[in-house]
């Protein structure tokens, strides 16, 4: 996957030079040829995601929402317009980005409180902020973009590409013009020839492009150790990982108050050391990095998603949870530090996309226990993570001690996941099981859980995936391909924007005879085009649902199709096509879909399509039903656990009526932000933590800031305390537990009783 100098971005929608905005813009140059359309930018597979979307100001009152008409995805300003930090929806903080700031923080005065809420009081001036500082926090899209750029640098170094040349590639200064239909290179041909070729492609009878005498090897030979540069040879020398405070706890068997205090101090110190080391090592090679403790399973000789640190001393097995760049970063063709355990889908992508030697990749089956060589008896069972294709949870188990003191330690690593009832009910994870020998019920505990905390923030209680997918499919099925039709989709968008009242008063709905005949004639050729935003892998479920609603194929670039065919999804594979005219659904990179760029995309495919709709699926698009945003620093005590589990404002639902076109949309080109995420929502994290007997939780995302860690620890401690006091939460699923709706079986926080909560 070495960065190439031949890059195609031709299928990607672009920002229109004629689009209107609030700020004045310099006059656009007149189009002289079709080549002006092909901007020099990165190809879709290597470009990444847009930043935060605007948010409404947080309000102190009405935390839980009302039963008002919901508008989850309304944006108060054009996406492309610059926004002040106070007007943005800032995401959670990431470890490698969080410390990259010059802001000086004044330490708060010491306080005597020992409650969970005291941690929030210690945030000082931060507690008065409704939103995060955008300079300090980033979300999943920006994090993925940053890691992909760093991964590209690693691979370019292996290929011997000078850093200056790579910077040009990454900064979009040396891209090749390509045909938007067949992806053929237009380099070296005249503007007239390019225009004729593109028009012929649109007509289905492409004119052959001139051939070039360029030899390209599709399969690169395996990189031998002798050919690896000094930089990668140094990475092969094992380096000690960070001292793990969790191992220190295991060795210290005393339970005095002093020992617990010292243990907590050691963990706080370890977090601060890990964050500082990550910041200091930014941009440095693997042999100058130290693997942080939260990527090393204590006592197991196992690392998870820790490939950017080279060989880790004492590690006998490296696990990869899924194929997203912020998890596989550092894994290249030169890897030789130890076996890589992962799912079959992830392993296929590692070998094909990263060209890692097959001898290092160990592909595991789901729900099957495996012994891990070199770990003195550790085993692993892999479970579906409900994230992207091939994503996995890992349950590690190992026996310690001898005789009567022998016990089995169990560690659950979640990677990235969207918590669901199947996780809480899983036979290896659920809180109570039947002993196979005695036949009696016994408790089943998890010693440590490494938790995906991407959205551990009370503002992100977005709706279930099924609701959002069905809403998108229903909306498309109800839309007309005629942009001038009187459908309620555009009417709803106009009403939300408060426009169109005066013009409608003077407008006559009665068409003239000529207009009626022209409309009838044009309807025969009208088709609706839908653009779905995706990652390198992920978000495919929305694309499939929309394609089935339209009875259409799904268009993707050749590189995207190659990846999709490795995802072990026969339904998706059967729907794919390389013909953009045949398909009414097009896959494109998430960051490229904006209201002002969709019109250009539609124009490039006329007369084959008459109207275009773009979907931007992300958890960032979520807005509470009443439009009120809950502050990130809201203390846990201000929101009761019963309200979180059972309140309508937290258990949000979503339908087609909730989809409102973003600002900048037109009747012909409409863009929708969709609150669809493949990470767990805030409420789902609460139900996961309260539904299992977990002794210790280690967050794995947004851990680079002391303030962020305090916020997350406050909520986790609150949920674990409520679970111990009020009993376990049992997930209830609509369609499976409906007969219990009339019974008083809900979790009420009563001593040790437990109870249900509707997922």
N, C-alpha and C positions, 0 to 999 in steps of 0.2 A: 504494500500500500504506500509505496514511496511517492512523495509528491511529484506530480508530473507537470511539465511545462505546457502540455496540451490539455486545456481545461475547458469544459463546456458548461455554460450557464444559460444556454439559450431557451430552456423550457421554463425558466423562472420568471414570474411576473415582476415588472419593474415599476418604479415610481414614474408617474406621468409628468412630462415637462409642462403640461397644461393644467395640471391639477391646481385647484384653488386652495389657499390657506389664509390664515389670519395675518401672517407677516408678508411684507412685500418681497418679491423675488425678482432677480434680474430677468430681463426678457429672454425667452428661449430662442435659440437659433432655428431657422426654418429647416425642415428635413430635406436633405439633399439626396439621400439614398436609404435603402433598407438597412445598411450597415449601421446607421445611427441608432437603430433600435437595439443593437447587440452591444450593450455596455460591457466594459472590461471588468468583470467581477469574478469571484470564486465560483466554482461549480457547485451545484446544490448539495452534493454529498460531502463537501468539505466546508461549506459555509454553515453557520449555526444560527443562533436564535436571538430574537429581539429582547430588549430589556424590559423593565417594568412598565406596566400600563398605568394610566392615571387612576387615582382613587379619590373617593370622596372623603372629606374630613371626618375624623372620628368624632363621635358624640358620646357623652357620658351617659345620657339617658337611653332607655329602651334597648337594653343590651341584647335581649333575646328575640327581638323581631315581633312583628304583628302579622296578621293574615292579609296584609295589603297585596295588591298586584305586584309580583316580583319582577325586578329588572336586573338580572344577574350580571349582564355583560355590557351595560351601557357605559360608554366612555365619554367623558365630558369634554374632550378635546381631541383633535386629530392625533393619531398615533405618532406621526412623524414630527410633530411640533415639539420643541424643547420645553421641558417642564421644570419648574422649581422643585427642589427636594420636598418641600412641604405639600406639594400637590400630587406627589407620586405614591404609588403603592409599592413600598419597598419590600423585597423578599427577605427571607431569613439569611443569616450570616454564614459564610462558608469558611472553612479552616484556612485555606490558602489565600483567601482574599481579605479576610476580616481584619488582619493586622496591618493591611496596606493603607494606612491613613496617618495623617499628621495631626489629627485632632488630639488635643491634650485633655486628659480626663482628670478631674480633681477628685481625689479619694474622699469618700464620705466619712463623716465622724463615726467613731465606734458607737454601737448601740447594744443594748442588753437583751433585745428580744431573741428568743430561740425558736419561734414558730416559723412555719413555711413562709408566711407573709413578710417576715422580717427580711428575707432575702430580696424581696421586691422593694422594700423600703430602702435598702442599701444601694439601690440603683441611682439614688440622688436625682440629679437633673434629668436623667434619662426617663424617669417615671412620668414626667410631664409631657413627654413626646407621644404623639398619637401614632407616628410612623417611624420606621427605621431611617437612619441616615443612609442614603443610597450609595455613598462612597464606601460604606463599610459592609453593606449586605448585598448579596446577589442570590438569584434563584436558580432553579434547575437548568433553565435554558442558557443563561450566561455562564454558569459553571461548566456546562458541557462544552460551550464554545471555547472557553479558556483552556480546558484540558485537551481538546482536539488540536488546538494550535500547538500546544506543547508536544503532543504526540507526533505531530507532523515534523517538528524540529528533530525529534529523536530519530525518526525514520530517515529524514534527509541527511543527518550526520552519518548514518550507516551507508547511505548511497553515495557519500562523498560530495553532496551538493553544498557549495559555499554558503555561509550564513547570509551574506549579502543577497545572493540570488534567492534564497528562501524567503527573506523578508519581502522581496519584490512580489513573490508568488502570493504570500499571505496577505499582503496589503493591496492586492488586486491591481498591480501595475503592469503585468505582462501576460494577460490572458489572450486566448485565441478566439476570434469570431467564429461562430458555428451556426449551422442551420437549426432553427427552432423546432423543425419537424423530424429530421433524420439524424441530427447531431453531427452531420458531416462538417469537416473543417472548411471554412471559407477563406482561409489565409492564402494570400497570393493571387486571388482572382479579382476581377473588376467589380464595381458596384452593380453594373448592369447584369453581369453574369450571376452575381449573387441573388439579385432580385428575381431573375428568371428561374433560377434553381429553386428558391423558396416557394414561388408561386406554383411551380410544377409539382412540388411536394404536396402543397395544399390541395392540388387537383388530383392527387393520387397517381401521377405519372412522373416521378422524379427524373430530372436530367442528371446523368452521372457527373460527379465532380472529378476534376483532374487528379490522377494518381500521383503520389510522391514516392520517391525511392528512399523510404525510411524503414529501417529494419528495427522491429520492436520484438523483444522476447517476452512472451506472455507469462512464462513460468521462470522465475529466478531460481538459480541453484541454491541449495542449502549453504548457509554461511558457515564455514569451518572456523574453528578456534584460531587457527593461525592467521586467518584473514581479518579477524576482528581487531580494530584499532586499540591503542593503549587505553583509551577512555573506557571501552567496553570490557577490556581485560581486567581493569581495576574494579569494575562493578562486579566481576565474578569472584572477587575475594570477599568472603563473608565478613560482614561488619556487625558488631553487637547491636541489637535493637535497644530501645529505651527501656530502662528498668521498669518492671511492671508492678504497680502498687497492689494489684489484685493477687499476685503471687505472694507478696509480703503478708497479705491478710490471711491467706491459706496457711502460711507457716506459723503465724501468731494465733494460737488456739485460745488465748485468754480473752475474756469478754468483759473486762473491767471498763468503767467509763473512760479512764485515762487511755487505755489501748484503743478504744473506739475513736476518741478524739484525735490521737496521733495517726490512726489509720486514715481518718478523713482528711487531715492535714497533708498526709503523703499523697493522697489522690488529687487534692487541689493543686499541690505543687507539680505533680506529674502532668496535669492538664496544662498548666501555665508553661511548663518546659516544652511540651509538645507543640503548643501554638507558637512559641517563640522560635523554636527550631525550624518549623515549617516556613515561617516568614523569612528567616535568615537564609534558608536554602533555596529560596525561589530562584529558578533559572539555573541552578547548579546541577551538575551531573549526579547520577545515582550513587557513585562512590563517595560523594560528599554529603549524602543525606543519611539521616538516622530514622529507622522505621519507628513510628510512634506506638506507644503501648496498646492503644485501642485497636490496632490491626493484628496484634499477636494474641493468640488464645493461650491464656496462662496455664502452663503445665502440659500442653499438648504438642509442642514443637510444630505448630501450624500457624500460618499467616493467611489472612483473607484480604483480597483486593489490595495487595501491597507489592506491586510490581515496579514502582518507580524508585525503589530503594536498593535495587540490585540484590545480591545474595545476602540474606539475613542469617547471622550466626545462630546455629541451633535449630533452624527451620528445616524440616524434612519434607514438608508438603505445602504447596501454594494453591489456594483456592480462589476461583474467579466466580463471582455471583451472577454476572450477566455482562453482555457485550455493549456497555456504554463507556465512553472514553474516560469519564472521571473514575472508573473502576479498573479498566485495563491499562491505563496510562503507564508507560514504561515497558510494556510487553511488545517486543519486536522480533524480527527474524533472528537476532543474535542471542535470544534467550537460551541460557544453558545452566541455570542455577538450581533447578529441581523440577519435579513433576508438577503439572498444572491440572488440578481437578475441577471439572465443570460439567454442565449438562451437554448433551449431544449437539443441540443447536448452537450453544455458545462455542463449543469446541470446533465445530465446522467453520464458524465465522473467524475464529482465531487463526486457524490454519489457512483459510482462503484469503482473508482480508489483511491479516498482519503477517502472513507467511512464516509463522512460527513453526519450527520443525515438528512433524507429527509425533516423533518419539517422546516429546515432552508433554503432550496433551493426553490426559486420561479422561475419557468421557464416561459419565456415570448415568445410570438409570434412576428415574424418580422412584421414591418409596421403597428402595432396596438398600439394606445395610451393607457397608463395605468396611473391611479392615484397611487401615492406612499404614503402609510399611514405614518402619523407622520411628514410629511414635510410641512404642512400648505398649501396644494394646488399644490404641484409640480407634474408634469406629465413627463412621459418618453415614447419615441418612439424609438424602436430598428431597426437598418438597417444593412444589410449585409456589412461586412468590406472588403471582397475580400482578406482575409488573409488565415487562416487555417479553417477547418470545424468548424462551430459554432461561428466564430469570429464576433464581433458586434461593430457598432458605436452606441452611445447613444446620443439622442437629449433630453436634459432636458429643460422644460419650466415652468415658475412660474410667477404669477402676483404680482407686488409690488405697494403699494400706493393705494389711494382711489380717487374716482371722476375723475376729469379731469387730475389729475396727475398719474393716474393708467397706468402702462405700463407692458408689458410682457418681462421678461428677458429670453434669449435663450442661452444655453450652449451646445456646441457639443464636446463630448469626442470621440476621434478616436481610442483609444486603440492602437493596431497594425493594419495597414491597407495598402492595395495597392490601391492608388487613381485611379479612372477610370471615364469615362464620366458619368456613371450612378450616381455617387456621386454628381457631379456638376449639373446634370440635375434633381436631386431628388426634388419632389414637396415641401418638407419641408425645403430644403436647397438652392435651386436655387435663384439667385439674384433678379428676378422679377417675380411676380405672379399676377393673376387676382383676385381682391377682390370679394368675394362671394356675398357681399351685393350690392356694387355700380357697379360692373362689370368693373371697371377701373383697369388699371395696377398700382401696387404699389411695392415699394422696400421691399425686405425681408432681414433682417439683422441677423447676428449671433454675439452676444455680445462677447463671449469668445470661442475660439477653442483650445482644448488641442490636440496638433498635434504630431503624431508619426514621430520623426526626426531621425530615425535610419540611413538613408542615405542622410541627408541634408549636402551634401559634393559634390562639383562640379566634383569630379573624378568618381562619380557613376551615370552616365546616361545610365543605362543598357537597353537592348531592351525589347519590350513588351513580356508578358508571352506567348501569342499565337505563336509568332515567334519561341521562344525557344522550346516550346513543339513540334511544328511541325517539327523543325529541328532535334530533337532527334528521333522522329518517322521515319522521312525520312531516316536518317542515318542508323538506324537499319534495316529498310526494304530493303535497298540497299546492306547490308553487307552479305557476304557469310559465312557459318559456317566453311568453310575450311580455316585454317590459312595460307595455302600456296598459296591461290588464288591471282591473280594479280588484286586486287581492288584498287581504287584510294584513299581509306581511309588511308591505311598504306603508300602508295606512298606519299600522301600529308604530312603525319607526318614525313617521312624520309627526305623529301625535306626541311621541316621547321627546322629539326635538322642538316641538312647539312651532312648527312652520307649516305653511301651505294654506292657512285659513282664508286669507284675502283672495288668493288666486283661485281657490275653489269656488268662491262666491260668484266670480265672473265667468267661470268655466262652464261650458255646456257639455253635458254628457251625451247629447244626441249627435251621432256621427253623420256626416254628409254621405251622399251616395258614393262619391269617389273615394272617400276615406274608408267606407265600409268594404268596398271592393278591394282596395289596396291592402286592408288588414286581412281579409280572407285569403288573398293571394300570398301574403307574406307568412301567414301562419303555417302554411304547408312546409316551409323551410326552417321554422323556428325550433331550436333545441336549447335546453338548459345545460349549462356547464358548471360543474361543482369542483372546487379546488379544496383539497383536504391537507392541512398541515401535519407533517410527520417528523420524527427524528430519523437517524440512520436506521434504527429499528424502534418500533413503538407507535401507538396510535392507529394501528391497522384496523382495529375493531370498528371504528367509526367509518372508515373507508368502505369496508365490506357491507355494513348495514345500509349505507346510502346507495351503494351500487345495486344491492338487492331491491331497494325501494324503487329504483329507476329501471331495473332490469337491464343494467348496463355493465360494460367491462370497466376495468380500472387501468388508466394509463400511468406508466412510470418510465423513467429513463432506463437505459440498458443496465447501468450500474446498480440502480435500485432494484430492478427485476432480478438481477443476479443474487442480491442479498435476500430478497423475499423468497426466492426458491430454496433457500437454506433454512427457512423458519419452520419447516415441518407443519405447514398449514395448507392442506390440499384445497380447501375452499378458496383461500386467497390466491393461490397459484393458478387455479382454474379461471379466475376473473382477470388476471393480468394480461395486458396487451402493450405492444410497442407502437401502436397506431393511435395517435392523439385524437384523430377525427372519429374513429370508431367508438371511443370511450367518452362517456359523459362525466366521468369522475377522474380527476387527475391528482396524483400524489405530488406534493412539492414540499420543500423544506419550510418549517414552521415560520422562521423569521422573515421569509420573503412575502408572506401574505398580509397585505394591508389594503385598506379601502381604496387608497389612491393609486395602487399599482394594478388592481384587478382590471380596470378599464383597458389598460395597455394589453394585458394578456388576452382579454376578449377580442380586442381589435385585431390581434395577430392571427386569430382563428376564424374571422369572418370570411365567408357567409355561413360557415358550418354551425356556428352557435350564435344565439341572439341575446342571451342573458347569462350572467355569471354570478355565482355565489361562492364566497370563500369562508372556510371555517378555520379558526385558530384555537385548537383545543389545548388548554392549560389550566392548572389549578389557580394560577394568578388571576384568571378572569372572574373568579367568584366574587359576588357581592351579596350581602344579606338581603332578604326579601324586602325589608323596609328601607334599604339604602343606607342604613347606619353601619359604620365600621367599628368593630371593637378594637381598642388599643392593644398593641402587642404587650404592653407592660401591665395589663389588667391583673391584679392579684388573684390567686386561686380562690381565696375566701369570698371574693365578690360574686362568684358564680357557683351556685350549689350543684353538687354532683347529680342530684335528682333532676334538676333543670337541664343539665347537659345531656343526660341520658334520655329524658322523656319529652323535653320541650320541643314544640314545632319549629321554633326559631333555630334550633340546633340540628334537629333531624330534618334537614331540608329536602324538599322534593323539587322536581324540575319537569317541565313540559314544553311543547313547541311554542305555546303562548308566551313563554318567558324569554324566547329568543328575540332580541331587538337589534336591528342593524346598527353598527357603530357609526359614529360621526364621520362624514366624508363619503358615505355610501350614496348611491344613486339607484334609480329604478332598474338600470341596466347592470350595475355592478354593486353588489351588496356584500359586506364583510361582517361576520358574526364572531365575537369572542365566546368561546364555549367553555364552561367550567368543568372540563373533563381532565382528570389527572390519573396517572398510574402510580401515584404515591398515596399513602394513607392520609385521610383527613384528620383534623384535630379530634373530632368526636370518635372516629374509628380507632385512633391510637388509644384514647381513654378506654374504650370497650375492650381492646386487645390486652392492655395492661391489667385491667380489672377482671378479665375473664380467665387468666392463667395464674398459677402459683409461681411467680417469678420472684427470686430473692434479691437480685441485683440487676439494674438496667444501666447499660453504657450507651449514651447517644453517639451516633456516628456522623451526623451532619450538623452543620452550624455550630461547631465546637471551638472555633478559633477565637471567640470573644468571651471574656469572663462574664459580661452582662448576659450574653445569649445563653451561656451554660447555667447561670443562676435562674433565668426565666424557665428553662426547660426542667431543671432540677426541682423547682417549686411545684410545677404541675405533676411531675412524676411522683414526687414524695406525697403529694396530696392524694393522688389516685391509689397509691399502694397503701396509704394509711386508711382510706375509705374502704378498700378491699378487706383489709385485716379486721376492721371494725364492723362493717356492714355485710360482709360475706361476698362471694364471687358473683359476677354478673354473667348471666346465661344469655347468649344471643338468641333472639326470636326472629324468625324469617317469615315474611308474608308468603302465604301459599302453603307453608309447612306447619306453622303453629297458629293458624287462624282460630282454631277452636278454643285457644286460651285467651282470646281477646277480652272475653267477658269476665274472666277470673282475675282475682287480685294477686297475680304472680309477679308483678313488676318489682324491681329492686327499689327498696325504700330506705336503705341505710340502717335498718334495724339490726341490733347486735347479732352477728353471726348467721343471720337468716339467708342472706343472698336474695337473688331474684332475677327476673328477666328484663331485657330491654330490646326493643325492636331495632334490628339492624337497618 
